[in-house]
């Protein structure tokens, strides 16, 4: 895992669960941030007036709608709306939200703080082991498939589903023991669980 990412994870560990993200969003309604895409190693040339800036934005919308910029190697700089800097209390929230967005694609991220901004980019050097290590820091189960190697997952679809469900249940049990009521099983939030 990237050294600066590891440092931030260690600083804010344990990383937030979906329940904590949900609770934070209930307390802080209409969370908006200013974001800007910047070429790596070119932060001195960043301009909040550029076409790559997204002022007063929902972080999920920006990330999903402009994912191609991240995929093309640009860095996403995030600050509090209208402040030009990010208050530290928002850092673990943003790290958890950004990771949650990427979890289905199993895309590992790199995080760092620079010029009082949270800077996010894709970790292009991460392998399957790095990915698993990264996502487990966020209390999600990352299966990290590598199709060239026997993963131990049964080829039969039904058996594979049983196997993966068992892995998820074991993981949930382990983390529930560690975090107690802060943890919600699987990748859920209270609204999702209550609607079932």
N, C-alpha and C positions, 0 to 999 in steps of 0.2 A: 504494500500500500504506500502511496505517496507520503513522504515525510511530513509535509505541512498539513495534509489531511489527517494523518495520524495524530498530530499535535492538537488539532482542533477537536477531534473525536475524544481524545484523552481529557482535554479541558472541559468539555461539556458532557462527559460520560456520567451516567448512562444516557444514550441518545433517546430522544423522545419517541414514545409510542404513538400510534394513531389516536388513542384516547386523549393523550396530552395535547396533541395537535388540535383535535376537535374542541377540547375545553378552552384552549388558548383562543381559538377562533370565535367561540361563544362570548368570551370576555372582551375580545378586541374585534368588534364587528367591522366589516368593510376594510379589512387589512389591504392596504395598497402600498406599493413600492415603486421607486424609480429604477429602471433597469437600462443597461447599455451593453451592447456587444462590442468587444474590442479585440483587435488582433493580438495574439500573445506577444509578450515582450515589447509592446508598443503602447503601454498604458500612459506614457507621457503625452501621447497625441489624442487621448480620449476627449470627446466633446459631447456633453449632454444635450447638445442641439443637433446632433447628427441624425440621419434617417434610421440609424441602428439603435436609437434611444426610444424607450417606452416609458414615458412619465405616467405617474398615477395609475399603475397597472396591478392587476391580480397576478400573482406569481405563477399560478397554475396556467392561466390563459396564455401568458407570455411564453412560458416554457413549451407548452404544447404547440402553439401556433408558430413559433419561431425556432423549433427544434433543429431545423436544417442549419441554422447558424452554428449551433453547438456541434452538430455532426461535421460541419466544415472546418472545425478547429478553432472557432472564435471562443472567447471567454465571456461569460455573463457577469457583469458587475451589478451589484444590488445595493441600494441605499434606501433609507426611509424617505417617504414622499416629501419632496421639497427641501430636504435637509443636506443633501450632498454627502451624507455619512450614514452609517448604520449603527443604531444603538445595539449594544451587545446582547440585550435580552431577546432580540429577534433572530440571532444567529442559529441557536439550536432548532428553532421553529423552521427556519428556511432550509436548513440542512435536512431535516426530516421530510419536509414537503417535497424538496427536489429529489431526494432519494426515492420517495414513494412514487413519484411520477415515472422514474426510470426503472422501477423494480420489475415490471412486466417484460421489459426488453433486456433485463439483466445488464444494464449499462452502469459501470462504475464511474463515480464522479471524483473529481479532485476539488478540494475546498482550501481557500486561504483567505486571510484578511490582509488587504493592502489599501493604503490611503483611506482607512476607516470604511472600507467597502468589503462585502463578502464577494469573493470572486469564485465562480463555478466554471469548471470545464470538464470535458469527458476524459477519463483516464484511458488513453489509447494503448497504454502498455500493460494494462491489467489482464492477467490470465484467469482461468477458471478458479484457481485457489484464491487469488486476490479478490475476485468478485464475491466468493463465498464469505471471506473474511470481512469484506466491506459491508455486505448486507447484514451479516449477523450482528454487526455493531449497532444496527438500527432495529434489532429484534424482529427481523423478518427472516423467514427461511428462504435462502437462495439455493436452488438446486443446482445451478451452474452446469448445464449439460455440455459435454464435449462428445459429439457424436462419433468421433474417430476412436474413442476408447470405451471399453465396457464399463459403464457407470454402476452396474449392479442393479439397475432398474429393469424389471422384467419386460420382455418384449410384448407380451400379451397385454392389451389395453386395460382389461379389467384388473389383472394382477398388478399392473403398474399403478393404477389408480389407488388400489388398496395399499400398496407399498408407500406411495407418496402421502396418502392420508395418514398412515401410521407415523411417518416421519414428521409430518406437521403436528400431529397430536403430541408426540414425544417432545418436540421443540416447544409447543405451547405450554406443556406441563412444566418443563424446565424453566422457562422464562416466567411463568405465572408464580412459581415457587420463589424466583429471584425478585420479581417486581410487585407481586401481590395484585391489588386492585387497579394498579396503574396499567396493567396489560390487558388487552382484548385479544381473544384467540384469533389466529389467522390474520388477514389483512382487512380488518373491519373498523368502523367507527360506531358510536352508540346509535346514531340514526339508522344505519344499515341493520344493526342487530335488532333494534326495536320494531323495524318494519316487517320482520320475518314472522 
